[in-house]
Amino acid sequence: MNDDEEDRRLVERFLGARDAASFRALYRRHAGGVYGLALRLCGGRAAEADDVTQEAWLRAVRRLGAFAWRSRLRTWLCGIVVNVWRETHGAAPRGEPAPEAMVSPPAGDDVARIVASLPPGAREVLLLHDVEGFTHAEIAEMLGIEDGTSKSQLSRARAAVRAALATEKS
């Protein structure tokens, strides 16, 4: 059984009988990816990523019965994460977080800091494409944009990362 079929089976069991074991299995299958995306979107701020992740799972459970399987479950879940992050992003203060609130990247990891400083649209597309492995079509569906917009955002994001790295080296 492939991953998509397993997800469908678990969702059907959960929805049919509110089977806790099925939900736990779904959660275990996708929690790492959901949290990882939230953490990267939040620029390494663990407390913020925890909040985004929790709200995303709550929304997913409430809306799971309406999921139409036009995309993979993982794509749908990541779309919810991005939407929750977008909603909280505007309301959250954008100052530097306290060091203890950060998940420390490995020493010398300038790329994570640079990615965290990108404008939200560029950061979303870069993370979804280059880190999470989604296609431009999947990203377009998640973010409600055109494929071409995803491609241009990715190009701009990569150029900004290269430029920032070049500036830091000089």
N, C-alpha and C positions, 0 to 999 in steps of 0.2 A: 504494500500500500504506500503510495507516495505522500508527501507532506500535505498537499492540498486535500487529498482524500481523507487523510487522518484528521485534519482540521474540521472538515465537513462532518465527519462521523462524531467527533467530540462535541461540536456545536449542536448537532441534532440531539445527541443524548442529553446535553445540558438543558436545552430548551424544552425537550419533551418531558423530562422528569425533574428538572432543576437539580440534576445530579451533581453534587459537590465534587466528586472524584473527577468527573469530566472537566469541570471548570478548572480544578487544580492542574490537570494535565495540560489544558490550553494555556493556562497562566505560565506554567513551567516552560512550555515550548516557546513562548513569545516574550516573557518578562525581561530577559536579558537584552534583547534587541530594542524593546520599547524604552527601557530605562537608559540604555546606552545612547539612543537618539536624543532623548530628553536631556541627558547630561551634556551632550555636545551642543545642543541648541542653547542650553542655559550657560554656556561658556564655562563649564566645570563647577558651577555652583550646585553642590549636592543637595542642599535643602530645597532649592527651587526645583531641581530635577525630580526630587521625591514628590513634591506637590503636583507637578505636571503629570507625572506617571500615575499617581493615585487618581487624579481627576480623569485622566484618559481611560483608565480601567473602569471607573464608575460609569462613564458615558458609554463605553463599549458594551458593558453588561446590559445597560438599559436599552441599547439600540441593536443588540445582536439579532433579535428576531426580525428586524427589517433589513439586515445585511443581505444583498441580492446576489452575491457571489460573482459579480462582474469583474472582480479583481481578486487577487489572493487575500486571505485574511490578514497576513502580515502587512500588505500594502494599506489596507483599510485601517488597521490599528495605528500604523505610523502616520497616516493622514489625521487621525484623531489627535495624536501627540502634537503634530505640527499646529493644528487648530487651537488646542489648549495653550500651547506655548505662545502663539500669536496673541491670544486673548490676554494672557497674563503679562506678556512682554511689555505692552503699552502701559499697564498699570504699575508695574514694578519699578522701583527706583533703579537708575542705571549707573549708579556710582560703583566704585570698586568694592567687591565683597571683602569681608574680613578674611584674612588668610586661613583661619581655621574652618571657614565655610567652604573652602575650595578643595576639590580633589586634586592633589598635586600631580601634574604630569611629570614624566621622567625628567631628570636634570637636563637642561639644554633643549627642551622641546619647545622651540619657538613657534612651530607651526600651529599647535593647539591654541596658543594665545592669539596668533594672527587670525586664525579662523574665527575665534570668538569675537574679534573686533570687526568682522565684516558686517555690512548692512544685512538686516534680517533676510531679505529675499535671496541674496547671494549666498548667505550662510546655509539657508535651508536647502537650496538646490545643490550646493557643493557637498553637503553632508549626505543628502539623500542619494545622489548619484555616485560620488567617488568613495564614500565610506559605506553606505548601506547597500549599494549596488542596484538601485532602482533604475529603470529605463526612463528616458525622457517622457514617454507616453504615460507611464505610471506616475511620475512626478507631476505632470500636467493635470492628471486626474485628481491627485491628492491636494494640490494647491489651487485648483480652479484656474489654471493658466493654459496658454497654448504651448505645444511642443517647442515651437521656435523660441518662445520666451524662456523656457527652461534651458535651452541650448545657449542662448545669449547670456543668461544669468550665470551659467556655469563658466562660460568663457571669461566673463568679467571677474568672477570670483577667483578663478585660477590665475588670471593676470594680476589681480590685487595681491594674492599670496606671493607670487613670484617677485613682484615689485617690493613688497615689504621685506622679504627675505634678502633681496639684493641690497636694500637700504641698510639693513642691520649688519650685513657682512662688510660694508664699506666704512 
